[in-house]
Amino acid sequence: MTTMATTLAKAAQDTLDTTAHAARIEHVSKSFSGPAGTQLVLDDISLDVAPGEFVTLLGASGCGKSTLLNLVAGLDRPTAGSI
C-alpha cells in the first residue's frame, strides 16, 4: 500500500509541475528608494494562477495590491523574483 500511495503522490506532483499557468509569480519582492531610504513593499510573494481561474486581491490601503498588479502587467519590474 505504501508503494501505491507514493506512486499516486508522485503522479499528482508531476501533474502540478506540468500544468500551464496564466500567471506565475515566484518569490517576488519589490522595494522603492526615496529620501527616507529604501522601503520594502512586497516581500517574497509567490502565486500560481491557472487559466480561467478568478483571483481577487484583498488588503488594506497601501499593502501592495496595485504594486503587484503593476508588476504582473509589466508596467514595473520586481526587485527580486520572477513573473
N, CA, C and O atoms as a printed pandas DataFrame, in Angstrom:
     atom_number atom_name residue_name chain_id  residue_number  x_coord  y_coord  z_coord
0              1         N          MET        A               1    0.814   -1.181    0.000
1              2        CA          MET        A               1    0.000    0.000    0.000
2              3         C          MET        A               1    0.869    1.261    0.000
3              4         O          MET        A               1    0.514    2.250   -0.641
4              5         N          THR        A               2    1.978    1.239    0.694
5              6        CA          THR        A               2    2.858    2.404    0.743
6              7         C          THR        A               2    3.372    2.754   -0.649
7              8         O          THR        A               2    3.459    3.931   -1.001
8              9         N          THR        A               3    3.709    1.747   -1.436
9             10        CA          THR        A               3    4.193    1.991   -2.789
10            11         C          THR        A               3    3.111    2.652   -3.637
11            12         O          THR        A               3    3.408    3.563   -4.410
12            13         N          MET        A               4    1.871    2.212   -3.509
13            14        CA          MET        A               4    0.764    2.797   -4.262
14            15         C          MET        A               4    0.573    4.265   -3.874
15            16         O          MET        A               4    0.378    5.108   -4.750
16            17         N          ALA        A               5    0.625    4.583   -2.588
17            18        CA          ALA        A               5    0.464    5.963   -2.119
18            19         C          ALA        A               5    1.600    6.834   -2.633
19            20         O          ALA        A               5    1.371    7.976   -3.031
20            21         N          THR        A               6    2.807    6.317   -2.631
21            22        CA          THR        A               6    3.966    7.056   -3.126
22            23         C          THR        A               6    3.828    7.326   -4.623
23            24         O          THR        A               6    4.122    8.426   -5.089
24            25         N          THR        A               7    3.383    6.324   -5.370
25            26        CA          THR        A               7    3.193    6.475   -6.814
26            27         C          THR        A               7    2.126    7.522   -7.105
27            28         O          THR        A               7    2.307    8.358   -7.990
28            29         N          LEU        A               8    1.017    7.487   -6.373
29            30        CA          LEU        A               8   -0.046    8.472   -6.572
30            31         C          LEU        A               8    0.418    9.875   -6.218
31            32         O          LEU        A               8    0.093   10.829   -6.925
32            33         N          ALA        A               9    1.169   10.016   -5.139
33            34        CA          ALA        A               9    1.676   11.328   -4.745
34            35         C          ALA        A               9    2.626   11.874   -5.797
35            36         O          ALA        A               9    2.583   13.065   -6.107
36            37         N          LYS        A              10    3.491   11.020   -6.355
37            38        CA          LYS        A              10    4.421   11.465   -7.396
38            39         C          LYS        A              10    3.667   11.876   -8.650
39            40         O          LYS        A              10    4.015   12.877   -9.276
40            41         N          ALA        A              11    2.645   11.124   -9.028
41            42        CA          ALA        A              11    1.846   11.463  -10.211
42            43         C          ALA        A              11    1.133   12.793  -10.010
43            44         O          ALA        A              11    1.058   13.598  -10.938
44            45         N          ALA        A              12    0.615   13.031   -8.829
45            46        CA          ALA        A              12   -0.054   14.302   -8.539
46            47         C          ALA        A              12    0.936   15.458   -8.627
47            48         O          ALA        A              12    0.608   16.512   -9.170
48            49         N          GLN        A              13    2.130   15.273   -8.105
49            50        CA          GLN        A              13    3.149   16.324   -8.158
50            51         C          GLN        A              13    3.582   16.576   -9.601
51            52         O          GLN        A              13    3.768   17.727   -9.995
52            53         N          ASP        A              14    3.745   15.520  -10.389
53            54        CA          ASP        A              14    4.106   15.681  -11.798
54            55         C          ASP        A              14    3.041   16.467  -12.544
55            56         O          ASP        A              14    3.367   17.293  -13.397
56            57         N          THR        A              15    1.770   16.222  -12.233
57            58        CA          THR        A              15    0.672   16.958  -12.858
58            59         C          THR        A              15    0.751   18.426  -12.489
59            60         O          THR        A              15    0.570   19.288  -13.350
60            61         N          LEU        A              16    1.018   18.727  -11.228
61            62        CA          LEU        A              16    1.139   20.117  -10.790
62            63         C          LEU        A              16    2.300   20.806  -11.493
63            64         O          LEU        A              16    2.189   21.974  -11.866
64            65         N          ASP        A              17    3.401   20.108  -11.676
65            66        CA          ASP        A              17    4.592   20.691  -12.292
66            67         C          ASP        A              17    4.398   20.995  -13.776
67            68         O          ASP        A              17    5.037   21.906  -14.304
68            69         N          THR        A              18    3.523   20.246  -14.460
69            70        CA          THR        A              18    3.360   20.432  -15.893
70            71         C          THR        A              18    2.108   21.229  -16.257
71            72         O          THR        A              18    1.860   21.471  -17.438
72            73         N          THR        A              19    1.318   21.641  -15.270
73            74        CA          THR        A              19    0.108   22.411  -15.525
74            75         C          THR        A              19    0.475   23.784  -16.054
75            76         O          THR        A              19    1.367   24.444  -15.522
76            77         N          ALA        A              20   -0.218   24.216  -17.107
77            78        CA          ALA        A              20    0.004   25.553  -17.656
78            79         C          ALA        A              20   -0.537   26.586  -16.671
79            80         O          ALA        A              20   -1.521   26.344  -15.972
80            81         N          HIS        A              21    0.117   27.725  -16.631
81            82        CA          HIS        A              21   -0.302   28.802  -15.746
82            83         C          HIS        A              21   -0.625   30.046  -16.563
83            84         O          HIS        A              21    0.084   30.377  -17.513
84            85         N          ALA        A              22   -1.684   30.721  -16.190
85            86        CA          ALA        A              22   -1.996   32.009  -16.805
86            87         C          ALA        A              22   -1.020   33.048  -16.269
87            88         O          ALA        A              22   -0.633   33.980  -16.974
88            89         N          ALA        A              23   -0.632   32.874  -15.021
89            90        CA          ALA        A              23    0.366   33.748  -14.383
90            91         C          ALA        A              23    1.072   32.957  -13.298
91            92         O          ALA        A              23    0.450   32.179  -12.573
92            93         N          ARG        A              24    2.360   33.161  -13.196
93            94        CA          ARG        A              24    3.148   32.525  -12.133
94            95         C          ARG        A              24    4.052   33.592  -11.530
95            96         O          ARG        A              24    4.868   34.204  -12.218
96            97         N          ILE        A              25    3.889   33.795  -10.248
97            98        CA          ILE        A              25    4.681   34.773   -9.506
98            99         C          ILE        A              25    5.549   33.973   -8.542
99           100         O          ILE        A              25    5.034   33.258   -7.683
100          101         N          GLU        A              26    6.861   34.095   -8.687
101          102        CA          GLU        A              26    7.768   33.286   -7.869
102          103         C          GLU        A              26    8.725   34.158   -7.062
103          104         O          GLU        A              26    9.594   34.833   -7.614
104          105         N          HIS        A              27    8.545   34.128   -5.758
105          106        CA          HIS        A              27    9.445   34.796   -4.807
106          107         C          HIS        A              27    9.697   36.265   -5.181
107          108         O          HIS        A              27   10.837   36.730   -5.178
108          109         N          VAL        A              28    8.623   36.977   -5.499
109          110        CA          VAL        A              28    8.739   38.368   -5.925
110          111         C          VAL        A              28    8.820   39.296   -4.725
111          112         O          VAL        A              28    8.042   39.193   -3.777
112          113         N          SER        A              29    9.779   40.197   -4.793
113          114        CA          SER        A              29    9.918   41.280   -3.821
114          115         C          SER        A              29   10.043   42.581   -4.591
115          116         O          SER        A              29   10.563   42.605   -5.706
116          117         N          LYS        A              30    9.569   43.652   -3.996
117          118        CA          LYS        A              30    9.667   44.968   -4.620
118          119         C          LYS        A              30    9.945   46.001   -3.545
119          120         O          LYS        A              30    9.263   46.060   -2.522
120          121         N          SER        A              31   10.957   46.811   -3.796
121          122        CA          SER        A              31   11.269   47.905   -2.877
122          123         C          SER        A              31   11.443   49.186   -3.681
123          124         O          SER        A              31   11.794   49.151   -4.860
124          125         N          PHE        A              32   11.196   50.304   -3.032
125          126        CA          PHE        A              32   11.344   51.615   -3.635
126          127         C          PHE        A              32   12.329   52.418   -2.822
127          128         O          PHE        A              32   12.333   52.354   -1.593
128          129         N          SER        A              33   13.164   53.175   -3.509
129          130        CA          SER        A              33   14.126   54.052   -2.835
130          131         C          SER        A              33   13.567   55.464   -2.814
131          132         O          SER        A              33   12.987   55.924   -3.796
132          133         N          GLY        A              34   13.742   56.142   -1.703
133          134        CA          GLY        A              34   13.282   57.523   -1.555
134          135         C          GLY        A              34   14.191   58.283   -0.613
135          136         O          GLY        A              34   15.208   57.755   -0.164
136          137         N          PRO        A              35   13.831   59.513   -0.313
137          138        CA          PRO        A              35   14.661   60.331    0.566
138          139         C          PRO        A              35   14.837   59.731    1.967
139          140         O          PRO        A              35   15.855   59.951    2.623
140          141         N          ALA        A              36   13.831   58.971    2.415
141          142        CA          ALA        A              36   13.906   58.363    3.745
142          143         C          ALA        A              36   14.589   57.003    3.724
143          144         O          ALA        A              36   14.687   56.343    4.758
144          145         N          GLY        A              37   15.064   56.576    2.551
145          146        CA          GLY        A              37   15.721   55.275    2.437
146          147         C          GLY        A              37   14.907   54.323    1.580
147          148         O          GLY        A              37   14.015   54.740    0.840
148          149         N          THR        A              38   15.222   53.049    1.687
149          150        CA          THR        A              38   14.547   52.025    0.894
150          151         C          THR        A              38   13.365   51.471    1.665
151          152         O          THR        A              38   13.474   51.132    2.844
152          153         N          GLN        A              39   12.219   51.385    0.974
153          154        CA          GLN        A              39   11.011   50.848    1.593
154          155         C          GLN        A              39   10.630   49.553    0.887
155          156         O          GLN        A              39   10.397   49.556   -0.322
156          157         N          LEU        A              40   10.564   48.454    1.622
157          158        CA          LEU        A              40   10.156   47.154    1.084
158          159         C          LEU        A              40    8.638   47.107    1.047
159          160         O          LEU        A              40    7.980   47.201    2.083
160          161         N          VAL        A              41    8.082   46.959   -0.161
161          162        CA          VAL        A              41    6.626   46.972   -0.344
162          163         C          VAL        A              41    6.077   45.556   -0.458
163          164         O          VAL        A              41    5.053   45.243    0.149
164          165         N          LEU        A              42    6.741   44.695   -1.228
165          166        CA          LEU        A              42    6.361   43.291   -1.360
166          167         C          LEU        A              42    7.547   42.441   -0.960
167          168         O          LEU        A              42    8.679   42.735   -1.346
168          169         N          ASP        A              43    7.306   41.389   -0.190
169          170        CA          ASP        A              43    8.399   40.554    0.299
170          171         C          ASP        A              43    8.091   39.083    0.065
171          172         O          ASP        A              43    7.236   38.507    0.738
172          173         N          ASP        A              44    8.797   38.467   -0.904
173          174        CA          ASP        A              44    8.737   37.032   -1.175
174          175         C          ASP        A              44    7.312   36.534   -1.440
175          176         O          ASP        A              44    6.817   35.644   -0.747
176          177         N          ILE        A              45    6.666   37.116   -2.446
177          178        CA          ILE        A              45    5.304   36.738   -2.822
178          179         C          ILE        A              45    5.370   35.652   -3.902
179          180         O          ILE        A              45    6.086   35.799   -4.892
180          181         N          SER        A              46    4.623   34.567   -3.708
181          182        CA          SER        A              46    4.523   33.501   -4.707
182          183         C          SER        A              46    3.053   33.172   -4.915
183          184         O          SER        A              46    2.280   33.089   -3.961
184          185         N          LEU        A              47    2.675   32.985   -6.191
185          186        CA          LEU        A              47    1.283   32.715   -6.535
186          187         C          LEU        A              47    1.233   32.096   -7.925
187          188         O          LEU        A              47    1.910   32.560   -8.842
188          189         N          ASP        A              48    0.433   31.051   -8.079
189          190        CA          ASP        A              48    0.166   30.449   -9.387
190          191         C          ASP        A              48   -1.305   30.653   -9.704
191          192         O          ASP        A              48   -2.171   30.371   -8.876
192          193         N          VAL        A              49   -1.585   31.144  -10.904
193          194        CA          VAL        A              49   -2.961   31.339  -11.355
194          195         C          VAL        A              49   -3.169   30.468  -12.591
195          196         O          VAL        A              49   -2.460   30.608  -13.587
196          197         N          ALA        A              50   -4.143   29.570  -12.515
197          198        CA          ALA        A              50   -4.443   28.665  -13.624
198          199         C          ALA        A              50   -5.281   29.382  -14.671
199          200         O          ALA        A              50   -5.994   30.333  -14.351
200          201         N          PRO        A              51   -5.202   28.934  -15.917
201          202        CA          PRO        A              51   -6.045   29.524  -16.960
202          203         C          PRO        A              51   -7.528   29.423  -16.578
203          204         O          PRO        A              51   -7.994   28.361  -16.167
204          205         N          GLY        A              52   -8.254   30.516  -16.714
205          206        CA          GLY        A              52   -9.667   30.549  -16.381
206          207         C          GLY        A              52   -9.970   30.747  -14.908
207          208         O          GLY        A              52  -11.130   30.903  -14.529
208          209         N          GLU        A              53   -8.952   30.744  -14.082
209          210        CA          GLU        A              53   -9.151   30.918  -12.643
210          211         C          GLU        A              53   -9.409   32.392  -12.334
211          212         O          GLU        A              53   -8.823   33.271  -12.966
212          213         N          PHE        A              54  -10.266   32.658  -11.386
213          214        CA          PHE        A              54  -10.617   34.008  -10.961
214          215         C          PHE        A              54   -9.948   34.271   -9.622
215          216         O          PHE        A              54  -10.161   33.529   -8.663
216          217         N          VAL        A              55   -9.139   35.325   -9.550
217          218        CA          VAL        A              55   -8.386   35.629   -8.330
218          219         C          VAL        A              55   -8.694   37.053   -7.894
219          220         O          VAL        A              55   -8.779   37.959   -8.723
220          221         N          THR        A              56   -8.861   37.246   -6.597
221          222        CA          THR        A              56   -9.112   38.568   -6.035
222          223         C          THR        A              56   -8.013   38.892   -5.042
223          224         O          THR        A              56   -7.636   38.052   -4.225
224          225         N          LEU        A              57   -7.495   40.121   -5.115
225          226        CA          LEU        A              57   -6.521   40.595   -4.136
226          227         C          LEU        A              57   -7.244   41.497   -3.145
227          228         O          LEU        A              57   -7.865   42.488   -3.530
228          229         N          LEU        A              58   -7.157   41.149   -1.880
229          230        CA          LEU        A              58   -7.790   41.933   -0.837
230          231         C          LEU        A              58   -6.733   42.400    0.148
231          232         O          LEU        A              58   -5.783   41.673    0.439
232          233         N          GLY        A              59   -6.895   43.602    0.658
233          234        CA          GLY        A              59   -5.978   44.094    1.671
234          235         C          GLY        A              59   -6.220   45.557    1.942
235          236         O          GLY        A              59   -6.935   46.239    1.207
236          237         N          ALA        A              60   -5.621   46.016    2.992
237          238        CA          ALA        A              60   -5.761   47.411    3.405
238          239         C          ALA        A              60   -5.069   48.342    2.416
239          240         O          ALA        A              60   -4.225   47.918    1.626
240          241         N          SER        A              61   -5.436   49.595    2.473
241          242        CA          SER        A              61   -4.812   50.606    1.636
242          243         C          SER        A              61   -3.311   50.636    1.899
243          244         O          SER        A              61   -2.875   50.669    3.050
244          245         N          GLY        A              62   -2.520   50.623    0.820
245          246        CA          GLY        A              62   -1.072   50.708    0.965
246          247         C          GLY        A              62   -0.359   49.398    1.226
247          248         O          GLY        A              62    0.822   49.400    1.570
248          249         N          CYS        A              63   -1.062   48.258    1.068
249          250        CA          CYS        A              63   -0.418   46.971    1.383
250          251         C          CYS        A              63    0.303   46.352    0.193
251          252         O          CYS        A              63    0.989   45.343    0.359
252          253         N          GLY        A              64    0.167   46.938   -1.035
253          254        CA          GLY        A              64    0.916   46.432   -2.180
254          255         C          GLY        A              64    0.094   45.807   -3.281
255          256         O          GLY        A              64    0.665   45.249   -4.218
256          257         N          LYS        A              65   -1.232   45.875   -3.211
257          258        CA          LYS        A              65   -2.091   45.269   -4.241
258          259         C          LYS        A              65   -1.806   45.866   -5.617
259          260         O          LYS        A              65   -1.568   45.128   -6.573
260          261         N          SER        A              66   -1.827   47.172   -5.725
261          262        CA          SER        A              66   -1.596   47.843   -7.015
262          263         C          SER        A              66   -0.167   47.619   -7.496
263          264         O          SER        A              66    0.069   47.479   -8.697
264          265         N          THR        A              67    0.769   47.584   -6.587
265          266        CA          THR        A              67    2.162   47.323   -6.957
266          267         C          THR        A              67    2.284   45.940   -7.580
267          268         O          THR        A              67    2.950   45.781   -8.604
268          269         N          LEU        A              68    1.657   44.948   -6.983
269          270        CA          LEU        A              68    1.689   43.588   -7.528
270          271         C          LEU        A              68    1.029   43.538   -8.899
271          272         O          LEU        A              68    1.562   42.905   -9.810
272          273         N          LEU        A              69   -0.107   44.184   -9.066
273          274        CA          LEU        A              69   -0.784   44.199  -10.365
274          275         C          LEU        A              69    0.057   44.912  -11.423
275          276         O          LEU        A              69    0.085   44.479  -12.575
276          277         N          ASN        A              70    0.737   45.989  -11.056
277          278        CA          ASN        A              70    1.632   46.678  -11.994
278          279         C          ASN        A              70    2.780   45.772  -12.429
279          280         O          ASN        A              70    3.210   45.826  -13.580
280          281         N          LEU        A              71    3.275   44.942  -11.518
281          282        CA          LEU        A              71    4.339   44.001  -11.861
282          283         C          LEU        A              71    3.822   42.930  -12.822
283          284         O          LEU        A              71    4.490   42.596  -13.800
284          285         N          VAL        A              72    2.637   42.396  -12.545
285          286        CA          VAL        A              72    2.053   41.362  -13.399
286          287         C          VAL        A              72    1.768   41.926  -14.796
287          288         O          VAL        A              72    1.948   41.231  -15.796
288          289         N          ALA        A              73    1.326   43.179  -14.861
289          290        CA          ALA        A              73    1.010   43.807  -16.148
290          291         C          ALA        A              73    2.273   44.216  -16.928
291          292         O          ALA        A              73    2.189   44.579  -18.101
292          293         N          GLY        A              74    3.425   44.154  -16.279
293          294        CA          GLY        A              74    4.663   44.523  -16.951
294          295         C          GLY        A              74    4.937   46.021  -16.925
295          296         O          GLY        A              74    5.810   46.495  -17.651
296          297         N          LEU        A              75    4.212   46.773  -16.106
297          298        CA          LEU        A              75    4.419   48.213  -16.011
298          299         C          LEU        A              75    5.608   48.563  -15.114
299          300         O          LEU        A              75    6.114   49.684  -15.148
300          301         N          ASP        A              76    6.040   47.601  -14.322
301          302        CA          ASP        A              76    7.191   47.774  -13.433
302          303         C          ASP        A              76    7.900   46.442  -13.336
303          304         O          ASP        A              76    7.354   45.420  -13.753
304          305         N          ARG        A              77    9.102   46.430  -12.796
305          306        CA          ARG        A              77    9.873   45.194  -12.639
306          307         C          ARG        A              77   10.111   44.896  -11.177
307          308         O          ARG        A              77   10.312   45.813  -10.381
308          309         N          PRO        A              78   10.092   43.614  -10.809
309          310        CA          PRO        A              78   10.347   43.266   -9.417
310          311         C          PRO        A              78   11.818   43.505   -9.044
311          312         O          PRO        A              78   12.708   43.423   -9.891
312          313         N          THR        A              79   12.047   43.798   -7.780
313          314        CA          THR        A              79   13.407   43.923   -7.270
314          315         C          THR        A              79   14.060   42.552   -7.219
315          316         O          THR        A              79   15.259   42.420   -7.467
316          317         N          ALA        A              80   13.274   41.533   -6.898
317          318        CA          ALA        A              80   13.754   40.147   -6.854
318          319         C          ALA        A              80   12.622   39.231   -7.281
319          320         O          ALA        A              80   11.452   39.604   -7.196
320          321         N          GLY        A              81   12.957   38.044   -7.736
321          322        CA          GLY        A              81   11.964   37.059   -8.151
322          323         C          GLY        A              81   11.607   37.181   -9.608
323          324         O          GLY        A              81   12.229   37.945  -10.346
324          325         N          SER        A              82   10.594   36.421  -10.033
325          326        CA          SER        A              82   10.199   36.432  -11.443
326          327         C          SER        A              82    8.689   36.317  -11.584
327          328         O          SER        A              82    7.998   35.778  -10.720
328          329         N          ILE        A              83    8.201   36.843  -12.703
329          330        CA          ILE        A              83    6.784   36.778  -13.043
330          331         C          ILE        A              83    6.683   36.186  -14.444
331          332         O          ILE        A              83    5.581   36.025  -14.969
